[in-house]
């Protein structure tokens, strides 16, 4: 059991060295890693479709951990977490809510990237008293135009990557410019820095079930984002081929306390490409 009343201390340990931990909630073992400060409001990281703990960018986590207690989690059925992957974003949000409460926290900050941004929105609407601030990156609202087609957009890019013997995230997350290609190489190098005690890779079943959840999110009615009255930072690349950049602008107009940052010559993985700037912006926002 963890408590937000713990004395504030700082761990110099890098995220790539953070041990895998397990929190059991209602019979489900949720895998997580934590880094940085202890005490205060923890910062919960929610990742993208098919991601596991090893896919969190260590440069971002380490940067945030200089001032915050950062907790990265595996969703139910992903990586080392047990159970069956949910078929809706709402279930993922409920899982996360129950996990946070089981850990003993009364308030958290959220960073949600891509699918994690869907989860963060739904969680913040479900439990507004629990969430202090939210950062949404490369994501979109429920019912957002084109979100239901993410699978149709992804499979050709995955096949392209396999045929060219390169990670599909090169084409899914980054632009084809020199800057984009350089950023892709650097990101993929960073997430491979951990060489021992790595997480379990995603299974085809996980990918398919999470994709169904994404499609359902894209088809469901729009949520009333005006009810989400906490400060929200929205970050997007100007050339996002996975979740249209216009959806971030739409959210910024619907959320009462939103600020929008648009990175140039950047795709879906804008926070990975501009990781240093993103960390600086996020720390200022979360202060």
Secondary structure as GFF3:
##gff-version 3
##sequence-region A 1 287
A	DSSP	three_ten_helix	15	17	.	.	.	ID=ss1
A	DSSP	beta_strand	21	25	.	.	.	ID=ss2
A	DSSP	beta_strand	28	36	.	.	.	ID=ss3
A	DSSP	beta_strand	42	46	.	.	.	ID=ss4
A	DSSP	three_ten_helix	53	55	.	.	.	ID=ss5
A	DSSP	alpha_helix	58	65	.	.	.	ID=ss6
A	DSSP	beta_strand	69	73	.	.	.	ID=ss7
A	DSSP	alpha_helix	89	103	.	.	.	ID=ss8
A	DSSP	beta_strand	108	113	.	.	.	ID=ss9
A	DSSP	alpha_helix	115	126	.	.	.	ID=ss10
A	DSSP	beta_strand	131	137	.	.	.	ID=ss11
A	DSSP	three_ten_helix	147	149	.	.	.	ID=ss12
A	DSSP	alpha_helix	150	163	.	.	.	ID=ss13
A	DSSP	alpha_helix	169	173	.	.	.	ID=ss14
A	DSSP	alpha_helix	178	190	.	.	.	ID=ss15
A	DSSP	alpha_helix	204	219	.	.	.	ID=ss16
A	DSSP	three_ten_helix	225	227	.	.	.	ID=ss17
A	DSSP	beta_strand	231	237	.	.	.	ID=ss18
A	DSSP	alpha_helix	245	254	.	.	.	ID=ss19
A	DSSP	beta_strand	258	263	.	.	.	ID=ss20
A	DSSP	alpha_helix	270	273	.	.	.	ID=ss21
A	DSSP	alpha_helix	275	286	.	.	.	ID=ss22
###
